[in-house]
Amino acid sequence: MALVTPLDPNHDPETKELAAFFNETLGFCPNSVLTMQHRPAISKAFINLNKAVMANEGRVTSALKRMIAWVSSNATGCRYCQAHAIRAAERYGVEQEQLDNIWEYRT
């Protein structure tokens, strides 16, 4: 059971609109964002940070960014982040062969 209960996705219309980013990326809005709605400025800042990091304005693809997120969350042991990162990687077209060989990313 959560220490702080996530709020309904419709609680804050502006956060809901921004959270559409997660619906595209993950297929759902994470409970962490719904919990952050208790302080709407935090939820909005968090979503905008994610959008800025994941924007494709350089040579690193969305798929590679999600694979990097999975590796870093694996290194820190965060199962929650691992699950979301691998789901997003799959949605952005990472092939199973790439996932199977993720630790040999240099080659």
N, CA, C and O atoms as a GROMACS GRO file, in nm:
protein
  428
    1MET      N    1   0.084  -0.118   0.000
    1MET     CA    2   0.000   0.000   0.000
    1MET      C    3   0.089   0.124   0.000
    1MET      O    4   0.189   0.130   0.071
    2ALA      N    5   0.050   0.222  -0.080
    2ALA     CA    6   0.127   0.345  -0.092
    2ALA      C    7   0.116   0.430   0.034
    2ALA      O    8   0.011   0.436   0.098
    3LEU      N    9   0.226   0.495   0.068
    3LEU     CA   10   0.226   0.588   0.180
    3LEU      C   11   0.140   0.711   0.146
    3LEU      O   12   0.066   0.762   0.230
    4VAL      N   13   0.152   0.757   0.021
    4VAL     CA   14   0.072   0.868  -0.029
    4VAL      C   15  -0.012   0.813  -0.145
    4VAL      O   16   0.042   0.760  -0.241
    5THR      N   17  -0.142   0.826  -0.135
    5THR     CA   18  -0.232   0.770  -0.235
    5THR      C   19  -0.227   0.851  -0.364
    5THR      O   20  -0.241   0.973  -0.362
    6PRO      N   21  -0.207   0.783  -0.478
    6PRO     CA   22  -0.211   0.853  -0.607
    6PRO      C   23  -0.350   0.914  -0.629
    6PRO      O   24  -0.451   0.855  -0.591
    7LEU      N   25  -0.354   1.031  -0.690
    7LEU     CA   26  -0.481   1.095  -0.719
    7LEU      C   27  -0.534   1.046  -0.853
    7LEU      O   28  -0.459   0.992  -0.935
    8ASP      N   29  -0.661   1.066  -0.875
    8ASP     CA   30  -0.725   1.029  -1.000
    8ASP      C   31  -0.657   1.101  -1.118
    8ASP      O   32  -0.619   1.218  -1.104
    9PRO      N   33  -0.641   1.035  -1.231
    9PRO     CA   34  -0.578   1.100  -1.347
    9PRO      C   35  -0.648   1.229  -1.389
    9PRO      O   36  -0.586   1.314  -1.454
   10ASN      N   37  -0.775   1.246  -1.355
   10ASN     CA   38  -0.850   1.366  -1.392
   10ASN      C   39  -0.844   1.476  -1.286
   10ASN      O   40  -0.909   1.580  -1.299
   11HIS      N   41  -0.765   1.454  -1.181
   11HIS     CA   42  -0.759   1.549  -1.069
   11HIS      C   43  -0.720   1.689  -1.115
   11HIS      O   44  -0.784   1.787  -1.077
   12ASP      N   45  -0.615   1.698  -1.195
   12ASP     CA   46  -0.564   1.828  -1.241
   12ASP      C   47  -0.561   1.826  -1.394
   12ASP      O   48  -0.479   1.754  -1.452
   13PRO      N   49  -0.648   1.902  -1.461
   13PRO     CA   50  -0.656   1.897  -1.607
   13PRO      C   51  -0.523   1.927  -1.678
   13PRO      O   52  -0.493   1.866  -1.781
   14GLU      N   53  -0.446   2.020  -1.625
   14GLU     CA   54  -0.318   2.054  -1.689
   14GLU      C   55  -0.219   1.938  -1.679
   14GLU      O   56  -0.149   1.907  -1.775
   15THR      N   57  -0.213   1.875  -1.563
   15THR     CA   58  -0.126   1.758  -1.547
   15THR      C   59  -0.174   1.645  -1.638
   15THR      O   60  -0.092   1.576  -1.699
   16LYS      N   61  -0.304   1.626  -1.646
   16LYS     CA   62  -0.359   1.522  -1.732
   16LYS      C   63  -0.317   1.544  -1.877
   16LYS      O   64  -0.279   1.449  -1.946
   17GLU      N   65  -0.323   1.666  -1.923
   17GLU     CA   66  -0.284   1.698  -2.061
   17GLU      C   67  -0.135   1.670  -2.082
   17GLU      O   68  -0.097   1.612  -2.183
   18LEU      N   69  -0.052   1.712  -1.988
   18LEU     CA   70   0.092   1.687  -1.999
   18LEU      C   71   0.122   1.538  -1.991
   18LEU      O   72   0.213   1.488  -2.059
   19ALA      N   73   0.045   1.466  -1.908
   19ALA     CA   74   0.071   1.323  -1.887
   19ALA      C   75   0.040   1.238  -2.010
   19ALA      O   76   0.072   1.120  -2.013
   20ALA      N   77  -0.022   1.297  -2.111
   20ALA     CA   78  -0.045   1.223  -2.236
   20ALA      C   79   0.088   1.173  -2.292
   20ALA      O   80   0.091   1.074  -2.365
   21PHE      N   81   0.196   1.241  -2.258
   21PHE     CA   82   0.332   1.199  -2.297
   21PHE      C   83   0.359   1.057  -2.248
   21PHE      O   84   0.414   0.975  -2.322
   22PHE      N   85   0.320   1.027  -2.125
   22PHE     CA   86   0.343   0.894  -2.070
   22PHE      C   87   0.251   0.791  -2.134
   22PHE      O   88   0.289   0.675  -2.152
   23ASN      N   89   0.130   0.833  -2.169
   23ASN     CA   90   0.038   0.741  -2.236
   23ASN      C   91   0.097   0.696  -2.370
   23ASN      O   92   0.080   0.581  -2.410
   24GLU      N   93   0.164   0.786  -2.437
   24GLU     CA   94   0.230   0.750  -2.564
   24GLU      C   95   0.351   0.661  -2.538
   24GLU      O   96   0.371   0.561  -2.606
   25THR      N   97   0.431   0.698  -2.440
   25THR     CA   98   0.555   0.627  -2.411
   25THR      C   99   0.532   0.490  -2.348
   25THR      O  100   0.590   0.391  -2.392
   26LEU      N  101   0.447   0.486  -2.245
   26LEU     CA  102   0.428   0.364  -2.167
   26LEU      C  103   0.293   0.296  -2.190
   26LEU      O  104   0.277   0.177  -2.164
   27GLY      N  105   0.197   0.374  -2.237
   27GLY     CA  106   0.062   0.322  -2.252
   27GLY      C  107  -0.023   0.352  -2.129
   27GLY      O  108  -0.140   0.312  -2.124
   28PHE      N  109   0.033   0.422  -2.032
   28PHE     CA  110  -0.039   0.458  -1.909
   28PHE      C  111   0.038   0.568  -1.839
   28PHE      O  112   0.155   0.593  -1.870
   29CYS      N  113  -0.026   0.632  -1.744
   29CYS     CA  114   0.040   0.733  -1.662
   29CYS      C  115   0.086   0.665  -1.533
   29CYS      O  116   0.004   0.608  -1.462
   30PRO      N  117   0.216   0.670  -1.502
   30PRO     CA  118   0.267   0.604  -1.381
   30PRO      C  119   0.206   0.660  -1.252
   30PRO      O  120   0.174   0.778  -1.244
   31ASN      N  121   0.191   0.573  -1.154
   31ASN     CA  122   0.138   0.616  -1.024
   31ASN      C  123   0.224   0.724  -0.961
   31ASN      O  124   0.174   0.807  -0.886
   32SER      N  125   0.354   0.724  -0.991
   32SER     CA  126   0.440   0.827  -0.933
   32SER      C  127   0.393   0.966  -0.976
   32SER      O  128   0.392   1.060  -0.895
   33VAL      N  129   0.353   0.980  -1.101
   33VAL     CA  130   0.304   1.109  -1.150
   33VAL      C  131   0.169   1.141  -1.087
   33VAL      O  132   0.142   1.256  -1.050
   34LEU      N  133   0.084   1.040  -1.075
   34LEU     CA  134  -0.047   1.062  -1.012
   34LEU      C  135  -0.031   1.102  -0.866
   34LEU      O  136  -0.112   1.179  -0.814
   35THR      N  137   0.071   1.050  -0.800
   35THR     CA  138   0.098   1.088  -0.661
   35THR      C  139   0.152   1.230  -0.654
   35THR      O  140   0.117   1.307  -0.563
   36MET      N  141   0.238   1.266  -0.749
   36MET     CA  142   0.294   1.401  -0.750
   36MET      C  143   0.187   1.508  -0.767
   36MET      O  144   0.212   1.625  -0.738
   37GLN      N  145   0.069   1.470  -0.815
   37GLN     CA  146  -0.038   1.568  -0.833
   37GLN      C  147  -0.081   1.633  -0.702
   37GLN      O  148  -0.149   1.736  -0.703
   38HIS      N  149  -0.042   1.574  -0.588
   38HIS     CA  150  -0.070   1.640  -0.461
   38HIS      C  151  -0.003   1.777  -0.458
   38HIS      O  152  -0.048   1.868  -0.389
   39ARG      N  153   0.105   1.789  -0.532
   39ARG     CA  154   0.174   1.916  -0.551
   39ARG      C  155   0.186   1.936  -0.702
   39ARG      O  156   0.287   1.899  -0.762
   40PRO      N  157   0.083   1.996  -0.765
   40PRO     CA  158   0.079   2.005  -0.911
   40PRO      C  159   0.204   2.065  -0.976
   40PRO      O  160   0.240   2.025  -1.086
   41ALA      N  161   0.268   2.158  -0.910
   41ALA     CA  162   0.390   2.215  -0.968
   41ALA      C  163   0.498   2.108  -0.985
   41ALA      O  164   0.574   2.111  -1.082
   42ILE      N  165   0.503   2.014  -0.892
   42ILE     CA  166   0.601   1.905  -0.901
   42ILE      C  167   0.566   1.812  -1.015
   42ILE      O  168   0.654   1.775  -1.093
   43SER      N  169   0.440   1.772  -1.027
   43SER     CA  170   0.401   1.681  -1.135
   43SER      C  171   0.428   1.743  -1.271
   43SER      O  172   0.475   1.676  -1.362
   44LYS      N  173   0.398   1.870  -1.286
   44LYS     CA  174   0.419   1.938  -1.414
   44LYS      C  175   0.567   1.950  -1.445
   44LYS      O  176   0.609   1.927  -1.558
   45ALA      N  177   0.647   1.986  -1.345
   45ALA     CA  178   0.792   1.997  -1.366
   45ALA      C  179   0.853   1.862  -1.401
   45ALA      O  180   0.939   1.854  -1.489
   46PHE      N  181   0.809   1.756  -1.334
   46PHE     CA  182   0.860   1.622  -1.361
   46PHE      C  183   0.828   1.577  -1.503
   46PHE      O  184   0.913   1.523  -1.573
   47ILE      N  185   0.704   1.600  -1.545
   47ILE     CA  186   0.664   1.561  -1.680
   47ILE      C  187   0.743   1.641  -1.783
   47ILE      O  188   0.793   1.585  -1.881
   48ASN      N  189   0.755   1.771  -1.762
   48ASN     CA  190   0.830   1.854  -1.857
   48ASN      C  191   0.978   1.815  -1.862
   48ASN      O  192   1.039   1.820  -1.969
   49LEU      N  193   1.035   1.776  -1.749
   49LEU     CA  194   1.173   1.728  -1.748
   49LEU      C  195   1.185   1.602  -1.833
   49LEU      O  196   1.276   1.590  -1.916
   50ASN      N  197   1.093   1.508  -1.814
   50ASN     CA  198   1.094   1.384  -1.893
   50ASN      C  199   1.080   1.414  -2.041
   50ASN      O  200   1.150   1.355  -2.123
   51LYS      N  201   0.991   1.504  -2.076
   51LYS     CA  202   0.971   1.539  -2.217
   51LYS      C  203   1.098   1.600  -2.276
   51LYS      O  204   1.134   1.570  -2.390
   52ALA      N  205   1.164   1.685  -2.200
   52ALA     CA  206   1.286   1.749  -2.249
   52ALA      C  207   1.399   1.648  -2.268
   52ALA      O  208   1.471   1.653  -2.368
   53VAL      N  209   1.414   1.557  -2.174
   53VAL     CA  210   1.520   1.455  -2.184
   53VAL      C  211   1.494   1.362  -2.301
   53VAL      O  212   1.588   1.324  -2.372
   54MET      N  213   1.370   1.324  -2.321
   54MET     CA  214   1.338   1.225  -2.423
   54MET      C  215   1.310   1.284  -2.561
   54MET      O  216   1.283   1.210  -2.655
   55ALA      N  217   1.317   1.416  -2.575
   55ALA     CA  218   1.297   1.479  -2.707
   55ALA      C  219   1.407   1.434  -2.802
   55ALA      O  220   1.523   1.421  -2.764
   56ASN      N  221   1.370   1.412  -2.925
   56ASN     CA  222   1.467   1.368  -3.026
   56ASN      C  223   1.525   1.489  -3.098
   56ASN      O  224   1.481   1.525  -3.208
   57GLU      N  225   1.623   1.551  -3.035
   57GLU     CA  226   1.685   1.669  -3.093
   57GLU      C  227   1.832   1.646  -3.126
   57GLU      O  228   1.905   1.740  -3.157
   58GLY      N  229   1.873   1.520  -3.120
   58GLY     CA  230   2.012   1.488  -3.149
   58GLY      C  231   2.021   1.353  -3.218
   58GLY      O  232   1.926   1.308  -3.282
   59ARG      N  233   2.135   1.289  -3.204
   59ARG     CA  234   2.159   1.162  -3.272
   59ARG      C  235   2.110   1.041  -3.192
   59ARG      O  236   2.101   0.931  -3.248
   60VAL      N  237   2.079   1.058  -3.066
   60VAL     CA  238   2.037   0.946  -2.982
   60VAL      C  239   1.887   0.923  -3.002
   60VAL      O  240   1.806   1.013  -2.977
   61THR      N  241   1.850   0.805  -3.047
   61THR     CA  242   1.710   0.774  -3.076
   61THR      C  243   1.630   0.749  -2.949
   61THR      O  244   1.686   0.727  -2.841
   62SER      N  245   1.499   0.754  -2.964
   62SER     CA  246   1.410   0.723  -2.851
   62SER      C  247   1.436   0.582  -2.799
   62SER      O  248   1.437   0.559  -2.678
   63ALA      N  249   1.456   0.488  -2.891
   63ALA     CA  250   1.480   0.350  -2.851
   63ALA      C  251   1.608   0.339  -2.769
   63ALA      O  252   1.609   0.273  -2.665
   64LEU      N  253   1.715   0.402  -2.814
   64LEU     CA  254   1.842   0.396  -2.741
   64LEU      C  255   1.831   0.463  -2.604
   64LEU      O  256   1.887   0.415  -2.506
   65LYS      N  257   1.759   0.574  -2.597
   65LYS     CA  258   1.739   0.642  -2.468
   65LYS      C  259   1.670   0.550  -2.369
   65LYS      O  260   1.706   0.547  -2.251
   66ARG      N  261   1.571   0.474  -2.417
   66ARG     CA  262   1.499   0.382  -2.328
   66ARG      C  263   1.588   0.266  -2.287
   66ARG      O  264   1.578   0.218  -2.174
   67MET      N  265   1.676   0.221  -2.376
   67MET     CA  266   1.769   0.114  -2.340
   67MET      C  267   1.869   0.163  -2.236
   67MET      O  268   1.902   0.091  -2.142
   68ILE      N  269   1.916   0.286  -2.251
   68ILE     CA  270   2.007   0.345  -2.153
   68ILE      C  271   1.936   0.358  -2.018
   68ILE      O  272   1.995   0.331  -1.913
   69ALA      N  273   1.810   0.398  -2.021
   69ALA     CA  274   1.732   0.409  -1.897
   69ALA      C  275   1.720   0.272  -1.829
   69ALA      O  276   1.727   0.263  -1.707
   70TRP      N  277   1.703   0.167  -1.909
   70TRP     CA  278   1.693   0.034  -1.851
   70TRP      C  279   1.825  -0.006  -1.786
   70TRP      O  280   1.826  -0.060  -1.675
   71VAL      N  281   1.935   0.019  -1.855
   71VAL     CA  282   2.067  -0.018  -1.800
   71VAL      C  283   2.092   0.058  -1.670
   71VAL      O  284   2.137  -0.001  -1.571
   72SER      N  285   2.063   0.187  -1.668
   72SER     CA  286   2.089   0.265  -1.546
   72SER      C  287   1.997   0.222  -1.432
   72SER      O  288   2.040   0.216  -1.317
   73SER      N  289   1.870   0.192  -1.463
   73SER     CA  290   1.781   0.146  -1.356
   73SER      C  291   1.819   0.007  -1.308
   73SER      O  292   1.798  -0.027  -1.192
   74ASN      N  293   1.875  -0.073  -1.397
   74ASN     CA  294   1.924  -0.205  -1.357
   74ASN      C  295   2.042  -0.190  -1.263
   74ASN      O  296   2.054  -0.262  -1.164
   75ALA      N  297   2.130  -0.095  -1.295
   75ALA     CA  298   2.249  -0.074  -1.212
   75ALA      C  299   2.211  -0.026  -1.071
   75ALA      O  300   2.279  -0.057  -0.974
   76THR      N  301   2.102   0.051  -1.061
   76THR     CA  302   2.060   0.100  -0.930
   76THR      C  303   1.965   0.005  -0.859
   76THR      O  304   1.936   0.023  -0.741
   77GLY      N  305   1.918  -0.097  -0.932
   77GLY     CA  306   1.831  -0.197  -0.871
   77GLY      C  307   1.686  -0.156  -0.858
   77GLY      O  308   1.612  -0.216  -0.780
   78CYS      N  309   1.644  -0.055  -0.933
   78CYS     CA  310   1.505  -0.008  -0.924
   78CYS      C  311   1.417  -0.089  -1.019
   78CYS      O  312   1.414  -0.062  -1.139
   79ARG      N  313   1.345  -0.186  -0.965
   79ARG     CA  314   1.258  -0.272  -1.046
   79ARG      C  315   1.145  -0.192  -1.111
   79ARG      O  316   1.104  -0.221  -1.224
   80TYR      N  317   1.095  -0.092  -1.042
   80TYR     CA  318   0.988  -0.007  -1.095
   80TYR      C  319   1.036   0.061  -1.224
   80TYR      O  320   0.967   0.058  -1.326
   81CYS      N  321   1.154   0.123  -1.218
   81CYS     CA  322   1.209   0.191  -1.335
   81CYS      C  323   1.248   0.092  -1.445
   81CYS      O  324   1.232   0.121  -1.563
   82GLN      N  325   1.298  -0.023  -1.406
   82GLN     CA  326   1.334  -0.126  -1.505
   82GLN      C  327   1.211  -0.165  -1.586
   82GLN      O  328   1.217  -0.174  -1.708
   83ALA      N  329   1.102  -0.189  -1.517
   83ALA     CA  330   0.979  -0.231  -1.586
   83ALA      C  331   0.930  -0.125  -1.682
   83ALA      O  332   0.890  -0.157  -1.794
   84HIS      N  333   0.932   0.000  -1.640
   84HIS     CA  334   0.886   0.107  -1.726
   84HIS      C  335   0.982   0.130  -1.843
   84HIS      O  336   0.938   0.153  -1.956
   85ALA      N  337   1.110   0.122  -1.818
   85ALA     CA  338   1.208   0.146  -1.924
   85ALA      C  339   1.201   0.037  -2.030
   85ALA      O  340   1.210   0.066  -2.149
   86ILE      N  341   1.187  -0.088  -1.990
   86ILE     CA  342   1.182  -0.197  -2.087
   86ILE      C  343   1.053  -0.190  -2.167
   86ILE      O  344   1.053  -0.217  -2.287
   87ARG      N  345   0.944  -0.153  -2.102
   87ARG     CA  346   0.816  -0.136  -2.172
   87ARG      C  347   0.826  -0.025  -2.275
   87ARG      O  348   0.781  -0.041  -2.389
   88ALA      N  349   0.886   0.087  -2.237
   88ALA     CA  350   0.902   0.198  -2.331
   88ALA      C  351   0.996   0.160  -2.446
   88ALA      O  352   0.971   0.196  -2.561
   89ALA      N  353   1.102   0.087  -2.415
   89ALA     CA  354   1.196   0.043  -2.520
   89ALA      C  355   1.123  -0.042  -2.624
   89ALA      O  356   1.142  -0.025  -2.744
   90GLU      N  357   1.041  -0.133  -2.576
   90GLU     CA  358   0.963  -0.217  -2.669
   90GLU      C  359   0.869  -0.133  -2.753
   90GLU      O  360   0.855  -0.158  -2.873
   91ARG      N  361   0.804  -0.036  -2.692
   91ARG     CA  362   0.710   0.050  -2.766
   91ARG      C  363   0.781   0.136  -2.870
   91ARG      O  364   0.720   0.175  -2.969
   92TYR      N  365   0.909   0.166  -2.847
   92TYR     CA  366   0.984   0.248  -2.941
   92TYR      C  367   1.067   0.166  -3.038
   92TYR      O  368   1.156   0.218  -3.105
   93GLY      N  369   1.038   0.037  -3.047
   93GLY     CA  370   1.095  -0.044  -3.153
   93GLY      C  371   1.227  -0.113  -3.125
   93GLY      O  372   1.291  -0.160  -3.219
   94VAL      N  373   1.268  -0.123  -3.001
   94VAL     CA  374   1.390  -0.198  -2.970
   94VAL      C  375   1.363  -0.345  -3.000
   94VAL      O  376   1.263  -0.401  -2.956
   95GLU      N  377   1.453  -0.405  -3.074
   95GLU     CA  378   1.436  -0.545  -3.112
   95GLU      C  379   1.486  -0.637  -3.001
   95GLU      O  380   1.572  -0.599  -2.921
   96GLN      N  381   1.430  -0.756  -2.996
   96GLN     CA  382   1.467  -0.853  -2.893
   96GLN      C  383   1.617  -0.881  -2.895
   96GLN      O  384   1.677  -0.897  -2.789
   97GLU      N  385   1.677  -0.887  -3.012
   97GLU     CA  386   1.821  -0.912  -3.022
   97GLU      C  387   1.900  -0.802  -2.951
   97GLU      O  388   2.000  -0.829  -2.885
   98GLN      N  389   1.854  -0.677  -2.965
   98GLN     CA  390   1.922  -0.567  -2.897
   98GLN      C  391   1.910  -0.583  -2.745
   98GLN      O  392   2.007  -0.561  -2.673
   99LEU      N  393   1.792  -0.621  -2.698
   99LEU     CA  394   1.773  -0.640  -2.555
   99LEU      C  395   1.856  -0.756  -2.503
   99LEU      O  396   1.912  -0.750  -2.393
  100ASP      N  397   1.864  -0.863  -2.583
  100ASP     CA  398   1.943  -0.980  -2.543
  100ASP      C  399   2.092  -0.947  -2.530
  100ASP      O  400   2.164  -1.011  -2.454
  101ASN      N  401   2.136  -0.847  -2.605
  101ASN     CA  402   2.279  -0.812  -2.608
  101ASN      C  403   2.305  -0.673  -2.551
  101ASN      O  404   2.404  -0.609  -2.586
  102ILE      N  405   2.217  -0.628  -2.465
  102ILE     CA  406   2.226  -0.490  -2.415
  102ILE      C  407   2.358  -0.460  -2.343
  102ILE      O  408   2.406  -0.347  -2.347
  103TRP      N  409   2.416  -0.559  -2.279
  103TRP     CA  410   2.541  -0.536  -2.207
  103TRP      C  411   2.661  -0.527  -2.300
  103TRP      O  412   2.770  -0.488  -2.256
  104GLU      N  413   2.645  -0.561  -2.425
  104GLU     CA  414   2.751  -0.546  -2.524
  104GLU      C  415   2.722  -0.428  -2.615
  104GLU      O  416   2.751  -0.433  -2.734
  105TYR      N  417   2.664  -0.321  -2.559
  105TYR     CA  418   2.618  -0.208  -2.638
  105TYR      C  419   2.728  -0.141  -2.721
  105TYR      O  420   2.701  -0.081  -2.825
  106ARG      N  421   2.850  -0.152  -2.675
  106ARG     CA  422   2.960  -0.087  -2.750
  106ARG      C  423   2.984  -0.152  -2.885
  106ARG      O  424   3.032  -0.087  -2.978
  107THR      N  425   2.951  -0.281  -2.896
  107THR     CA  426   2.974  -0.350  -3.021
  107THR      C  427   2.844  -0.379  -3.093
  107THR      O  428   2.845  -0.438  -3.202
   0.00000   0.00000   0.00000
